[in-house]
Amino acid sequence: MEVQYILEILHNLEAAIWAVLIFIAFVLISQAHYKAQLAKLPTFDIDEGNEKWRRTYLKSARRLYQEGYKKVSFKNQAWIMPTSDGRKTVVVPGQLLSELSKLPETVLSFPTAINKVLEVKYTKVAPDEPLAPYCIKADLNPALSRLNPIIYREVENALEEKIPQCEDWAPVFIYQKLVNTVAKVSGRIFVGAELSHNKDYLDTAINYTIELGNAVQAVKKMKPWLRPFLAWKLPEVQQLNKHYKVHSTRRIVKMQLLVIFAGIHNTTVTATNVLYNLAVSPEYMQPLREEICKAISDNDGTLTSRALQQMEKLDSFMKETIRFYPPELTSFSGQYIPPGTSIETPLQAIYQDDSNYPDSDTFDGFRFYKIRQGGGATVHARNQFVTSNEQNLVFGYGKHACPGRFLAAAEIKMIVSKILLTYDFKNADDWTERYSNYEVGRLNMPETAIPLLFRKTTAQDSSL
């Protein structure tokens, strides 16, 4: 009886071992097939070890993508760029995007791609929540013409509270002021007047994106096979998960946090970059002030949607700013070639290509205003700040283009308009060059530790 029992155990053990071996073989064959497919694409040459390459990528991603973009052997085709976290992404030229965007979600999975980037299994963020973008497209965007005067009053109140109207120059750390302003303004739309001024809400709105970034980086530093067992214990992940503690409203909380992640800091980054460019290009200030004053005057003294549309010079300055200083150096498209491989587009390299933007290394704040003046309706529409196309990818492309870009554009125009009409500003300590941005991998952020100097404006006709 005991012998039979032992034989039965050995038989079951043998079956289990065979199952494990078959599984391992399947994984190894799949990986080999994947690598064989990937090997067919040209690869950016790496002549250094993984750790050294990681540091090089984090420090010099802009240069690496531009070098790859300009390689004759890579011209007009996909190529492979190893990244700082060990993944290999396929970089595709802009001219392929129109064709790729027509493929179905079963082939091009944007949510799956974002899930990998944000380590959703551990961070619990909900990038594939369909209700948030649907509500923005169906409810918010059509209502902006009604909401814009309300938004502008919120902008006025927030900026007047945060930036004093002094007769003498006073230092202002503008990024911190603007992120608070954008959080209040966006909150006014998404959660209402009362909650948008609540301290806990504002703390969450401002800090959530930073905490999510910290959690993602902490997970990526961990060995992949350890993540299912230990990632949830990371302090950064535990801090992030505190935001999801209200179970009865978990879906609403996740949706709101998704909106916060997608909008507040990117809007603030662009507004800050616009002000940094204006601070060293004061020749643009008076033409912009005149345009803003006329647009508001032509609309009964109210900053309406029509008034915002009439600010074509400001729209151009914003678009040129984002061409030089996009929040990310690549556009993450979420296509896969072969299955399981993330695809991105070299956004910064496209922006610095003379065939797309003549004299592309020169900042011309009215570049797109002049183009729009010389063309018809199609040219006019193609060169607006909010337009998404194969040469303007900062808001994404195709059906996954950012639905909140219209609100973001309105907020930035209102913020810059209010500041131009109320304040003079310049660099601190007679700093003559533009404050440098700092880049970490794909990210491109304005310097936040140096103030601008502000005072009450002395410009003529700068108020209504």
C-alpha positions as CSV (number, residue, x, y, z in Angstrom):
1,M,0.0,0.0,0.0
2,E,2.8,2.4,0.9
3,V,4.7,1.5,-2.3
4,Q,1.6,2.2,-4.4
5,Y,1.2,5.6,-2.6
6,I,4.9,6.5,-3.2
7,L,4.6,5.5,-6.9
8,E,1.5,7.7,-7.2
9,I,3.3,10.7,-5.6
10,L,6.3,10.1,-8.0
11,H,3.9,9.9,-11.0
12,N,2.3,13.2,-10.0
13,L,5.7,14.8,-9.4
14,E,6.8,13.7,-12.8
15,A,3.7,15.2,-14.4
16,A,4.4,18.5,-12.6
17,I,8.0,18.5,-13.7
18,W,7.0,17.9,-17.3
19,A,4.4,20.7,-17.0
20,V,7.1,23.1,-15.7
21,L,9.5,22.1,-18.4
22,I,6.9,22.6,-21.1
23,F,6.1,26.0,-19.7
24,I,9.8,27.0,-19.6
25,A,10.3,25.7,-23.2
26,F,7.2,27.7,-24.3
27,V,8.6,30.9,-22.7
28,L,12.1,30.4,-24.2
29,I,10.7,29.7,-27.7
30,S,8.4,32.7,-27.5
31,Q,11.4,34.9,-26.4
32,A,13.6,33.5,-29.1
33,H,10.9,34.2,-31.7
34,Y,10.4,37.7,-30.4
35,K,14.1,38.5,-30.5
36,A,14.4,37.0,-34.0
37,Q,11.6,39.3,-35.2
38,L,13.1,42.3,-33.5
39,A,16.6,41.5,-34.9
40,K,15.2,42.3,-38.4
41,L,15.0,46.0,-37.5
42,P,18.1,48.2,-37.5
43,T,19.3,49.0,-34.0
44,F,20.9,52.1,-32.5
45,D,24.5,51.1,-31.8
46,I,25.5,50.6,-28.2
47,D,29.2,50.2,-27.5
48,E,29.0,50.3,-23.7
49,G,27.6,48.2,-20.9
50,N,23.9,48.3,-19.7
51,E,24.5,50.5,-16.7
52,K,26.7,53.0,-18.5
53,W,24.1,53.1,-21.3
54,R,21.3,53.7,-18.8
55,R,23.1,56.8,-17.5
56,T,23.9,58.0,-21.1
57,Y,20.2,57.6,-22.1
58,L,19.0,59.5,-19.0
59,K,21.4,62.3,-19.6
60,S,21.4,62.6,-23.4
61,A,18.2,61.1,-24.8
62,R,17.5,64.2,-27.0
63,R,20.9,63.8,-28.7
64,L,20.5,60.0,-29.1
65,Y,17.0,60.3,-30.7
66,Q,18.3,63.1,-33.0
67,E,21.3,61.0,-34.1
68,G,19.0,58.0,-34.8
69,Y,16.6,60.2,-36.7
70,K,19.3,61.6,-38.9
71,K,21.0,58.3,-39.7
72,V,20.8,57.6,-43.4
73,S,20.4,53.9,-42.8
74,F,17.3,54.6,-40.6
75,K,15.7,57.1,-43.0
76,N,11.9,56.6,-43.4
77,Q,11.9,53.3,-41.6
78,A,11.4,51.9,-38.1
79,W,14.5,51.4,-35.9
80,I,15.2,50.2,-32.3
81,M,16.2,52.4,-29.4
82,P,17.3,50.7,-26.1
83,T,16.0,52.7,-23.2
84,S,17.1,53.3,-19.6
85,D,14.9,50.5,-18.1
86,G,16.2,47.7,-20.3
87,R,13.3,47.8,-22.8
88,K,13.8,48.1,-26.5
89,T,11.3,50.5,-28.2
90,V,10.7,50.7,-31.9
91,V,11.0,54.3,-33.2
92,V,8.9,55.1,-36.2
93,P,9.1,58.1,-38.5
94,G,6.1,60.5,-38.6
95,Q,5.1,59.6,-42.1
96,L,4.1,56.1,-41.0
97,L,1.7,57.4,-38.4
98,S,-1.3,57.9,-40.7
99,E,-1.1,54.3,-41.9
100,L,-0.6,52.9,-38.4
101,S,-3.4,54.9,-36.8
102,K,-5.9,53.2,-39.1
103,L,-5.2,49.8,-37.5
104,P,-7.7,48.4,-34.9
105,E,-7.1,48.3,-31.1
106,T,-6.6,44.6,-31.4
107,V,-3.4,45.4,-33.3
108,L,-2.4,48.7,-31.8
109,S,-3.1,48.7,-28.1
110,F,-2.7,52.1,-26.5
111,P,-3.9,51.0,-23.0
112,T,-1.5,48.0,-23.0
113,A,1.4,50.2,-23.9
114,I,0.6,52.8,-21.2
115,N,0.0,49.9,-18.7
116,K,3.6,48.8,-19.3
117,V,5.1,52.3,-19.0
118,L,3.2,53.2,-15.8
119,E,3.6,49.7,-14.2
120,V,-0.2,49.7,-13.7
121,K,-0.2,46.2,-12.0
122,Y,1.5,47.9,-9.0
123,T,0.6,51.6,-9.3
124,K,-3.1,50.9,-9.8
125,V,-3.5,54.0,-12.0
126,A,-6.3,53.6,-14.6
127,P,-5.1,54.8,-18.0
128,D,-7.6,52.6,-19.8
129,E,-10.6,54.0,-18.0
130,P,-12.9,54.9,-21.0
131,L,-15.3,57.2,-19.2
132,A,-12.9,60.0,-18.5
133,P,-11.9,60.8,-22.1
134,Y,-15.5,60.2,-23.2
135,C,-16.8,62.8,-20.7
136,I,-14.2,65.3,-21.8
137,K,-15.0,64.8,-25.5
138,A,-18.8,64.6,-25.1
139,D,-19.5,67.0,-22.2
140,L,-16.5,69.3,-21.4
141,N,-15.3,70.4,-24.8
142,P,-18.7,71.4,-26.2
143,A,-19.3,73.4,-22.9
144,L,-16.0,75.4,-23.1
145,S,-17.7,78.4,-24.7
146,R,-20.0,78.7,-21.7
147,L,-17.3,77.8,-19.2
148,N,-14.4,80.0,-20.4
149,P,-15.6,83.2,-18.6
150,I,-15.9,81.2,-15.4
151,I,-12.4,79.7,-15.9
152,Y,-10.9,83.2,-16.5
153,R,-12.3,84.6,-13.3
154,E,-10.7,81.6,-11.5
155,V,-7.4,82.4,-13.3
156,E,-7.6,86.1,-12.2
157,N,-8.3,85.3,-8.6
158,A,-5.6,82.6,-8.3
159,L,-2.9,84.7,-9.9
160,E,-3.8,87.9,-8.0
161,E,-3.6,85.8,-4.8
162,K,-0.2,84.2,-5.7
163,I,1.7,87.0,-7.4
164,P,1.7,90.4,-5.7
165,Q,1.3,93.6,-7.8
166,C,4.4,95.4,-6.4
167,E,5.8,98.7,-7.7
168,D,9.4,97.3,-7.4
169,W,10.7,94.1,-8.8
170,A,9.9,91.0,-6.6
171,P,11.1,87.4,-7.1
172,V,8.5,84.9,-7.9
173,F,9.1,81.1,-8.3
174,I,6.6,81.0,-11.1
175,Y,6.3,77.2,-11.6
176,Q,5.0,76.7,-8.1
177,K,2.5,79.6,-8.5
178,L,1.3,78.3,-11.8
179,V,0.8,74.6,-10.7
180,N,-1.4,75.8,-7.9
181,T,-3.3,78.1,-10.3
182,V,-3.8,75.3,-12.8
183,A,-4.9,72.9,-10.1
184,K,-7.5,75.3,-8.9
185,V,-8.7,76.2,-12.4
186,S,-9.0,72.6,-13.5
187,G,-10.5,71.6,-10.2
188,R,-13.2,74.3,-10.7
189,I,-14.3,72.4,-13.8
190,F,-13.9,68.8,-12.6
191,V,-14.9,68.9,-8.9
192,G,-16.7,72.2,-8.4
193,A,-16.0,75.6,-6.7
194,E,-15.9,74.4,-3.1
195,L,-13.7,71.3,-3.4
196,S,-11.3,72.9,-5.9
197,H,-10.1,75.2,-3.1
198,N,-9.9,72.5,-0.5
199,K,-6.3,72.1,0.8
200,D,-6.4,68.3,0.7
201,Y,-7.7,68.3,-2.8
202,L,-5.0,70.7,-4.0
203,D,-2.3,68.8,-2.2
204,T,-3.4,65.6,-4.0
205,A,-3.8,67.4,-7.4
206,I,-0.3,68.9,-7.2
207,N,1.6,65.9,-5.7
208,Y,-0.1,62.9,-7.3
209,T,1.8,63.1,-10.6
210,I,5.1,63.4,-8.7
211,E,4.2,60.5,-6.5
212,L,3.1,58.3,-9.5
213,G,6.4,59.1,-11.2
214,N,8.3,58.1,-8.0
215,A,6.4,54.8,-7.7
216,V,6.9,53.9,-11.4
217,Q,10.7,54.5,-11.2
218,A,10.9,52.5,-7.9
219,V,9.2,49.5,-9.6
220,K,11.3,49.7,-12.7
221,K,14.5,49.6,-10.6
222,M,13.4,46.3,-9.2
223,K,14.2,43.0,-11.0
224,P,11.1,41.9,-13.0
225,W,10.8,38.5,-11.3
226,L,10.7,40.2,-7.9
227,R,8.0,42.7,-8.7
228,P,5.0,40.4,-8.1
229,F,6.3,39.6,-4.6
230,L,7.8,42.8,-3.4
231,A,6.7,45.8,-5.5
232,W,3.6,46.4,-3.3
233,K,5.9,46.9,-0.3
234,L,7.8,49.7,-1.8
235,P,7.3,53.0,0.2
236,E,6.6,54.9,-3.1
237,V,3.9,52.4,-4.1
238,Q,2.3,52.4,-0.7
239,Q,2.3,56.2,-0.6
240,L,0.6,56.3,-4.0
241,N,-2.0,53.7,-3.1
242,K,-3.2,55.9,-0.2
243,H,-5.1,57.9,-2.8
244,Y,-7.3,54.9,-3.6
245,K,-8.4,54.2,-0.1
246,V,-12.1,55.3,-0.5
247,H,-13.6,52.0,-1.7
248,S,-17.2,53.3,-2.3
249,T,-16.0,55.9,-4.8
250,R,-12.9,54.1,-6.1
251,R,-13.8,54.4,-9.8
252,I,-14.6,58.1,-9.4
253,V,-11.3,58.7,-7.5
254,K,-9.3,56.9,-10.2
255,M,-10.9,58.8,-13.0
256,Q,-10.2,62.1,-11.2
257,L,-6.6,61.1,-10.5
258,L,-6.2,60.2,-14.2
259,V,-7.4,63.6,-15.2
260,I,-4.9,65.2,-12.7
261,F,-2.1,63.0,-14.1
262,A,-2.9,63.9,-17.7
263,G,-3.4,67.6,-17.3
264,I,-2.1,69.7,-14.4
265,H,1.7,69.4,-14.7
266,N,1.9,69.4,-18.5
267,T,-0.2,72.5,-18.7
268,T,2.0,74.2,-16.0
269,V,5.2,73.1,-17.8
270,T,4.0,74.7,-21.1
271,A,2.8,77.9,-19.4
272,T,6.1,78.2,-17.5
273,N,8.1,77.6,-20.8
274,V,6.1,80.4,-22.5
275,L,6.9,82.9,-19.7
276,Y,10.6,81.9,-19.7
277,N,10.7,82.6,-23.5
278,L,8.9,85.9,-23.1
279,A,11.3,86.9,-20.3
280,V,14.2,86.9,-22.7
281,S,12.2,88.0,-25.8
282,P,10.5,91.2,-24.5
283,E,10.0,92.4,-28.1
284,Y,7.0,90.0,-28.2
285,M,5.3,91.4,-25.2
286,Q,3.7,94.6,-26.6
287,P,2.3,93.0,-29.8
288,L,0.8,90.2,-27.6
289,R,-0.6,92.7,-25.2
290,E,-2.2,94.7,-28.0
291,E,-3.7,91.5,-29.5
292,I,-5.1,90.4,-26.1
293,C,-6.6,93.8,-25.4
294,K,-8.2,94.0,-28.8
295,A,-9.6,90.4,-28.6
296,I,-11.2,91.1,-25.2
297,S,-12.5,94.6,-26.3
298,D,-14.1,93.1,-29.4
299,N,-16.0,90.6,-27.2
300,D,-17.6,93.1,-24.8
301,G,-14.7,93.1,-22.4
302,T,-15.1,89.3,-21.7
303,L,-12.5,86.6,-22.4
304,T,-14.8,84.4,-24.4
305,S,-14.0,81.4,-26.7
306,R,-14.1,83.8,-29.7
307,A,-11.6,86.1,-28.0
308,L,-9.3,83.2,-27.4
309,Q,-9.5,82.2,-31.0
310,Q,-8.6,85.7,-32.1
311,M,-5.3,85.6,-30.1
312,E,-3.5,84.1,-33.1
313,K,-0.1,85.6,-32.2
314,L,-0.3,84.2,-28.7
315,D,-1.4,80.8,-30.1
316,S,1.7,80.9,-32.4
317,F,4.0,81.8,-29.5
318,M,2.7,78.9,-27.5
319,K,3.1,76.5,-30.4
320,E,6.6,77.6,-31.1
321,T,7.4,77.2,-27.4
322,I,6.1,73.7,-27.4
323,R,8.1,72.9,-30.6
324,F,11.3,73.9,-28.8
325,Y,10.3,72.6,-25.3
326,P,7.9,69.7,-25.5
327,P,7.2,68.1,-22.1
328,E,8.5,64.8,-23.6
329,L,11.1,64.2,-26.3
330,T,9.1,61.3,-27.8
331,S,5.5,60.7,-28.5
332,F,4.4,57.3,-27.1
333,S,2.0,55.8,-29.6
334,G,1.4,52.3,-28.3
335,Q,1.8,50.4,-31.5
336,Y,3.6,47.0,-31.5
337,I,6.0,45.6,-34.0
338,P,6.4,42.7,-33.3
339,P,3.7,41.9,-30.7
340,G,4.9,43.1,-27.3
341,T,7.2,45.9,-28.5
342,S,6.4,49.5,-27.7
343,I,6.6,52.0,-30.5
344,E,7.3,55.7,-30.1
345,T,7.9,58.7,-32.4
346,P,11.0,61.0,-32.1
347,L,8.9,64.1,-31.4
348,Q,11.8,66.5,-30.7
349,A,13.8,65.3,-33.8
350,I,10.8,66.0,-36.0
351,Y,10.4,69.5,-34.5
352,Q,14.1,70.2,-35.3
353,D,13.9,69.0,-38.9
354,D,14.3,71.8,-41.4
355,S,12.2,69.9,-43.9
356,N,9.3,70.2,-41.5
357,Y,10.1,73.6,-40.0
358,P,12.5,75.8,-42.0
359,D,15.3,77.3,-40.0
360,S,14.2,75.0,-37.2
361,D,16.9,75.9,-34.8
362,T,15.7,79.6,-34.6
363,F,12.9,80.5,-32.2
364,D,10.3,82.6,-34.0
365,G,7.4,83.3,-31.8
366,F,5.2,84.4,-34.7
367,R,6.2,81.5,-37.0
368,F,2.8,79.9,-37.1
369,Y,0.9,83.3,-37.1
370,K,2.7,84.2,-40.3
371,I,2.0,80.8,-41.9
372,R,-1.7,81.1,-41.0
373,Q,-1.9,84.6,-42.5
374,G,-0.6,83.4,-45.9
375,G,-2.9,80.3,-46.3
376,G,-6.4,79.2,-46.6
377,A,-8.7,77.4,-44.1
378,T,-6.7,74.1,-44.2
379,V,-3.4,75.9,-43.5
380,H,-5.0,78.0,-40.8
381,A,-6.4,74.9,-39.0
382,R,-3.2,72.8,-39.4
383,N,-1.1,75.4,-37.7
384,Q,-3.1,76.0,-34.5
385,F,-1.7,75.1,-31.1
386,V,-4.2,72.4,-30.5
387,T,-3.9,70.7,-33.9
388,S,-2.6,67.1,-33.8
389,N,-0.8,65.9,-37.0
390,E,2.3,64.0,-38.1
391,Q,4.4,67.1,-37.6
392,N,2.8,68.2,-34.3
393,L,2.7,65.2,-31.9
394,V,2.9,66.8,-28.5
395,F,-0.8,65.9,-27.9
396,G,-0.5,62.5,-29.5
397,Y,-2.0,61.4,-32.8
398,G,-5.1,59.9,-34.2
399,K,-8.0,58.6,-32.1
400,H,-5.8,58.7,-28.9
401,A,-4.9,62.4,-29.3
402,C,-5.4,64.2,-25.9
403,P,-9.0,65.1,-25.6
404,G,-8.2,67.7,-22.9
405,R,-5.9,69.8,-25.2
406,F,-8.6,72.4,-25.8
407,L,-9.0,73.1,-22.1
408,A,-5.2,73.2,-21.7
409,A,-4.9,75.7,-24.5
410,A,-7.6,77.9,-23.0
411,E,-6.0,77.8,-19.6
412,I,-2.5,78.7,-20.9
413,K,-3.9,81.5,-23.0
414,M,-5.8,82.9,-20.0
415,I,-2.8,82.6,-17.7
416,V,-0.4,84.3,-20.1
417,S,-3.0,87.0,-20.9
418,K,-3.6,87.8,-17.3
419,I,0.1,88.0,-16.6
420,L,0.9,90.2,-19.6
421,L,-1.9,92.6,-18.8
422,T,-1.1,92.8,-15.1
423,Y,2.7,92.4,-14.7
424,D,6.1,93.2,-16.2
425,F,8.5,90.3,-15.7
426,K,12.1,89.4,-16.5
427,N,14.9,87.1,-15.5
428,A,16.5,87.5,-12.1
429,D,19.9,89.1,-11.6
430,D,20.1,90.4,-15.2
431,W,20.3,86.9,-16.5
432,T,20.4,87.5,-20.3
433,E,19.9,83.9,-21.6
434,R,16.8,81.8,-21.2
435,Y,16.7,79.6,-18.2
436,S,17.7,76.2,-19.1
437,N,15.4,73.2,-19.1
438,Y,16.6,70.0,-17.5
439,E,16.1,66.6,-19.2
440,V,16.0,63.2,-17.7
441,G,15.5,60.5,-20.4
442,R,12.5,61.5,-22.4
443,L,11.3,64.1,-19.9
444,N,11.9,67.8,-20.6
445,M,11.1,70.2,-17.7
446,P,11.7,73.9,-17.0
447,E,14.0,74.9,-14.2
448,T,11.9,75.6,-11.1
449,A,14.5,76.7,-8.6
450,I,15.2,80.1,-10.2
451,P,12.7,82.9,-9.8
452,L,11.5,85.4,-12.4
453,L,11.2,89.1,-11.2
454,F,7.7,90.5,-11.3
455,R,6.2,94.0,-10.8
456,K,3.0,95.8,-11.6
457,T,3.1,96.6,-15.3
458,T,4.0,100.0,-16.6
459,A,3.0,99.2,-20.2
460,Q,0.4,101.5,-21.8
461,D,-3.0,100.2,-22.7
462,S,-2.3,96.9,-20.8
463,S,-5.6,96.9,-19.0
464,L,-9.3,97.2,-19.9
